[in-house]
Amino acid sequence: MTTAQEFRLDSPGVKDGAALWRIARDSKTLDLNSSYSYLLWCRDFSGTSVVARGEQGEPVGFITAYIRPERPHTLLVWQVAVDAAHRGRGLAATLLDGLVRRVVDVYDVTSVETTITPGNTASERLFTSFAERHGASVEREVLFSAEEFPDGSAHDPEVLYRISPLTTLTTKESL
């Protein structure tokens, strides 16, 4: 059985965009963006995103994230996905910890935000356990109500999770 520590964490490149799109599509839980958006994401937000690579260097999981322009000390995590063959081994937590450790000093990040739909217990556990591991608190509020989504399909509300302060990750000694 492969463990999360057996994967190499790396910044994604444009060549990874198609694989990230496939992992997101196959997750059956994420809102799937266009394949074009994953290519752009890997080009423009590579420094604030992370990919886990398997034995052959292929992407097996990823986190896309960016620094919020209005809150430059906040990392907004957009999507977290792990290939089905590699789930249940702690890879998502390894990706999240690795990404935040990498960006904390470069961007002076002191908080992490993400949105989670009610009932997504895997994501709720991932982010609340991240906060616990790093001694941070979690604030929750509805960011977008179901009625705000314009596409006509039923969409659950998106609840904003704000995790701060990231005091255990703010010095290079914590790496």
N, C-alpha and C positions, 0 to 999 in steps of 0.2 A: 504494500500500500504506500503510495506517495504522500509525503507530508508537505505542508505549505513551505517549509524551509528548503525544500528541494527545487524550488523554482527560482529563477533569476528575475529580479525586479529591474525594470528598465524604463526609460522614457519612450513613448510610442513615436514612430515615424510614419510618414505618409504610406509607406509600404504595408503598415499594419492596419490601415483604415478598413479595408475589406474584411479582415478577420474580426475586428471589433464589431463591425456591423453584423456579421454572422452570429457572433456570440450574443449580442443584444437581441437579435431576431429570435434565436433559438431559446432564449431565456423564457419566452412566453409571458413574462411579467413586466418587462420594461416597455415604456412608450418607445416605439421604434422610430428613429429619425431617418432621414434619407441617407443613402450610402454616401452621397456627396458631403453631408455634414460630418460624417466620421472621418473622411479624408481631410477636410478643413480642420477639424478638431486636432487631429494628429499633427498637422502642420503648425497651427497657430497657438495651441495650448499644450504642446508637448511638455513644456517645462513645469506645468502644474497638473500633469496627468501621469499615470503609471500603467505599465503592462507587465503581467507575469508571463514569463516564457518557459515553455516546457523543454524537454531534452533536446529537441531539434531546433530550438529557438523560436518555435511557433507560439503566438499569443494564446494563452489558455484562460486569461482573466484580465480585467482592466478596471480602472477608475478614471473617469473623465472629470476634471475639475478646473476651476479658474479662480483668479483673485477678483473680488468684487470691486469694480471701479469706485463706487461710492463708499466702500468700507475696505480700504486697501490692506487691512490687517486680517481680513476674513477670506478663508478658502471656502468656496461654494462647491460642494461635491454634487456633480450632475448625475452621473450614472455609475453604478457598481455592478459588474457582471462577472460570473465565473462559468466557464464551460461546464456542462452537465457532468462530464466524466471526472471533473476535479472538485466537485462540490462536497461539502461536509468535512473538509480537512483543515478549516481555518484559513484558507487562502484569502478570502475577502478581508479578514482582520489583518492579515500580514500585508496586503496591499495598502489598506488604509493607514496602518502604522508607518509603513515605509514611505508612503507619499507625504504624510504630514511631517515626518522627520526631515525629509528632503527639503520641503518648502519653508519650514519654520524659520530657519536662519536666512535663507535667500530673500524671502519676502516679508520677514518680521511678522509672520502670522501668529495671532493670539487666539483666534477662534475659528471653528469649522461650522459651516451651515450645510444643511441638506433638506430636501423635502421628502416626505414619506406619506403614502396614502394609508388611511386607516386600515388595519388588518394585515399589513405587510409585516408580519412578525419577524421575519428574517432580518429585514432592514432595521426594524426597531431594536432588535437585540444587538446587531452589529454596532450601531451608533451609541446606544446606551452603555454597552460594555466598553467601547472605546473611551467614552467619558469617564467611566469608573476607573479604567486602567491608568488614566492620566490625571485623575483628581479634579476633573472639571465638572461643572454643573450643566444640566440640560434644561433649556427653556423651550416650550412648545407653544405655537400659535398657528391658526389656520392662515396660510399665506394666500391661497387661491381657493375660493369656494367652488363647489361643483357647478354652480350657475355661471361662473365666469369663463368656463371653457367654451370657445366659440364654434367648435366643429360639429355640434349637434349630437354627438355620441355621448352616452352616459360616461361621465368621468368622476371618480371620487375626488373629494377635496385633497389638496396637497397641504400637509402640515409641515411647517418650518420647524426644524430642530436646530437650535443655536447652542453650540457646545463651547463653553469658555469658563475661565481662562485656561489656556494650555501652558500652565506654568512648568510642568515637568518636561516640556519639550522645547524650552526657549533658550537652551544653551547647548553648545557643541558637546559638552561633557555628557549630556543625556543620550547622545547617539551611541 
